[in-house]
Amino acid sequence: MIQKLRWATLAKRTQDLVDATNVISVSGEFLDWDYIEHWCRELGIVAALKQAREAARMA
């Protein structure tokens, strides 16, 4: 999912953001959020993570 968020940010690939949102919608309770948030901060893609999480909440 982190790679999907990177591609969504760096390559402006909309489908990757949709894919990440779907992963959160289906498996969000099982994800290691500390790990994901750490690497999103390291990679500068926190905004994409926030966007995917908000979209998953609305789905």
Secondary structure, DSSP 4 states (H G I P E B T S, - for coil): -HHHHHHHHHS--HHHHHHHHHHHHHHGGGS-HHHHHHHHHHHT-HHHHHHHHHHHHH-
